[in-house]
Amino acid sequence: MTKSIDSVKELKQSLSKELIKDGGGNSDRCLDILKRLDESFIDIDVLSKTMVGAVVSKFKTNDDEKVATAAKVLVRKWKKIAKTSGTKKKANAKRSMHRGISNHE
């Protein structure tokens, strides 16, 4: 897992560097980084520890439509991961709560 977090942090840093360049950076470079992020193993733990979504979100309004679209698709994908993870946590909490109630009866 640490390897995944480290590689995502590196990609995030590279993307951040492109963000500060005039015009939102080199489109081909941005697309390459976004593609590599899309291919990386990213779960809720990686998202929360790297905060990569915050940087990628800034590219949703990029002048290059391909970059903007790629960023939007990634953010949607990660929101689903976060939502699914939240749903699982709620379900596990409910199960634990019901077990606790059952044990007291």
C-alpha positions in Angstrom: 0.0 0.0 0.0 2.8 2.4 0.8 4.2 2.0 -2.7 0.8 3.0 -4.1 0.6 6.1 -1.8 4.2 7.1 -2.7 3.6 6.8 -6.4 0.3 8.7 -6.2 2.1 11.5 -4.2 4.7 11.7 -6.9 2.1 12.0 -9.6 0.2 14.6 -7.6 3.4 16.6 -7.3 4.1 16.4 -11.0 0.5 17.5 -11.7 0.8 20.4 -9.3 3.9 21.6 -11.1 1.9 21.6 -14.4 -0.8 23.6 -12.7 1.4 26.5 -11.9 2.7 26.9 -15.4 1.0 29.4 -17.7 -2.0 28.0 -19.4 -2.4 25.1 -17.1 0.7 23.3 -18.2 1.6 21.0 -21.0 -1.6 19.2 -22.1 0.2 16.0 -23.2 2.1 15.8 -19.9 -1.1 16.5 -17.9 -3.0 13.8 -19.9 -0.1 11.3 -19.2 -0.2 12.0 -15.5 -4.0 11.7 -15.4 -3.8 8.4 -17.3 -1.2 7.1 -14.9 -3.4 8.1 -11.9 -6.4 6.3 -13.5 -4.3 3.2 -13.9 -3.0 3.3 -10.3 -4.6 1.4 -7.4 -6.5 4.1 -5.5 -8.8 3.4 -2.6 -10.2 5.6 0.1 -7.1 5.3 2.1 -4.9 6.5 -0.8 -7.3 9.4 -1.5 -7.4 10.6 2.0 -3.6 10.3 2.7 -2.6 12.0 -0.6 -5.4 14.5 -1.2 -4.8 13.9 -4.9 -8.4 14.7 -5.7 -7.9 18.3 -4.7 -5.2 18.8 -7.4 -7.0 16.8 -10.0 -10.2 18.8 -9.4 -8.4 22.0 -10.4 -7.9 20.6 -13.9 -11.7 20.1 -14.5 -11.7 23.7 -15.9 -8.5 23.3 -18.0 -8.5 25.1 -21.3 -7.7 21.8 -23.1 -11.0 19.9 -23.3 -9.2 16.5 -23.2 -7.5 17.4 -19.9 -10.7 18.8 -18.4 -12.6 15.7 -19.4 -10.0 13.3 -18.1 -9.9 15.2 -14.7 -13.7 15.1 -14.5 -13.8 11.3 -15.2 -11.2 10.7 -12.5 -13.0 12.8 -9.9 -16.3 11.0 -10.6 -14.5 7.6 -10.3 -13.0 8.6 -7.0 -16.2 10.0 -5.6 -17.8 6.6 -6.3 -15.0 4.9 -4.4 -15.4 7.3 -1.5 -19.2 6.8 -1.5 -18.9 3.0 -1.6 -16.3 3.1 1.2 -18.6 5.3 3.3 -21.5 2.9 2.7 -19.4 -0.1 3.7 -18.4 1.7 6.9 -22.0 2.5 7.8 -23.1 -1.1 7.1 -20.3 -2.4 9.3 -21.2 0.0 12.1 -24.9 -1.0 11.9 -23.9 -4.7 12.0 -21.7 -4.1 15.1 -24.5 -2.1 16.7 -27.0 -4.9 16.1 -24.6 -7.5 17.4 -24.1 -5.5 20.5 -27.9 -5.3 21.0 -28.3 -9.0 20.4 -25.6 -9.9 22.9 -27.4 -8.0 25.7 -30.8 -9.8 25.2 
